Amino acid sequence: MDHAVPPLQTTVKLYRDAGGPSELLGFAEIVIAGSFVIKGIRIIMGKPKEDKPGGPFISFPAQKGRGAAADKWFEVAHPVTAEERKAVQECVLSAYAKAAASTGRA
């Protein structure tokens, strides 16, 4: 099923840890098509790895599993397709970059 990504609006709150630098950069909420909101999206600084450079990425809200899956985390709200995931990631990271630049944290 091929369809267009709905309009997205993003709000970002930067995170500042009183203890010093943190991998957690901020939190975002995204409104989808003016009718559905996802809150608690985390913006995290990823560490460089052999196959890719480090940099900010997003993590959708998740909850810890139960029973046999108690050691796993499961996203409770997330895009269904890779195209939608990419659009949300670009939207959130763009809003983060603007917020960080406006406070001199970029």
Secondary structure, 3 states (H helix, E strand, C coil): CCCCCCCEEEEEEECCCCCCCCCEEEEEEEEECCCEEEEEEEEEEECCECCECCEEEEECCEEECCHHHCCCEEECCCCCCHHHHHHHHHHHHHHHHHHHHHCCCC
